């Protein structure tokens, strides 16, 4: 079976890999690269726990094939904080108590970043529509919504 | 446990993959893709976004020895508009591209809005219109709405091509009219005539739509000059409802209620509703009528303009 050479950056680091075409992105990120912040939950593109960004596109790593990341800049939750300094979106989630068990949080954070890069001043309705595909079974979403709206303000204020 | 700050070093390949092995082919022309399909027959399948295909393969429902990636063929993902207003969407354009495209938003706002509500943002970022249509999953939005724009499918193979009405593309659940070596390359969406507007409404509480109803209405001096109605998700394939359309044509707008109710009943029956996880056939037939009336009202409101 012919394998596929891919060159990509993952959280800023250049990666040159050779992957079989049937390897999923989540297998590649978790097992090859040890990025365990990419969570596997529903495994059918519904829950959003495995959300990562390929350039500016949020994707479900559970079903996207790894070779599709070639030539892209892959971003996962591991790339957000700078040392001990949290990313403004992470800060907003912490300060608003927008997580309980935390399993959905990496996907929530990555989807939020994609949303805010596309639309820096979303309304609550925009946020609800965009985040419809990220499921949380703990919080009831109210605090997540508040955190995302606040994260937008933080990013605009040069956070 | 994860590498600090994203500085991940390669460990080892996954011990066990979720997918059975297959060979990837990446053609750079339609001719080459068609030849690959012809050579490998039933063991090959076209692969675009993979949001449906890879999922079904992961579940073990289907397997192919060869996936032929259409995304490496240049020019299949574009969106353009002809001088006569016809919108041409490349089969490999993603839902997200269509949803955000300025031409689509300006000239076919109902199409843009429908795309905005397909699945979730991740599926839309990867899934393509052509893939959606060719997978022919009955519970789906685009196939119904596109039919009220009299959309056509451009189908190419090595050394030939044909264009079919979208209605003819759908043969049955998960089955299209494409021959083994053919590719859907473009969807043409025709502009509505003046004094026309379209609307699409759906209902569902699962990930996929349970019922979808599209209408396009043309007005002439207080009367319905013409109406197109298409129903999706309810039966095995999305289809036009010509009996309902005939009932609506010629009715006066004031007092269209009775014709609309009857059109809803006929469309419900003609939709060939099947009972499944989304609900009973009876329930879906009823919803077709409800959504038809609402969509009709929404199209009329659009025609009367804002305010």
Interface residues (C-beta under 8 A of the other chain):
Chain A: X1 X2 X4 X10 X11 X12 X13 X15 X17 X19 X20 X21 X22 X23 X24 X27 X28 X31 X32 X33 X34 X35 X36 X37 X43 X44 X45 X46 X48 X51 X57 X58 X59 X60 X63 X64 X65 X67 X68 X76 X78 X79 X81 X82 X83 X111 X114 X129 X130 X132 X133 X134
Chain B: X1 X2 X3 X5 X6 X7 X8 X9 X10 X11 X12 X13 X14 X15 X17 X18 X19 X20 X21 X22 X23 X24 X50 X51 X54 X55 X58 X67 X96 X116 X119 X120 X121 X122 X123 X125 X126 X207
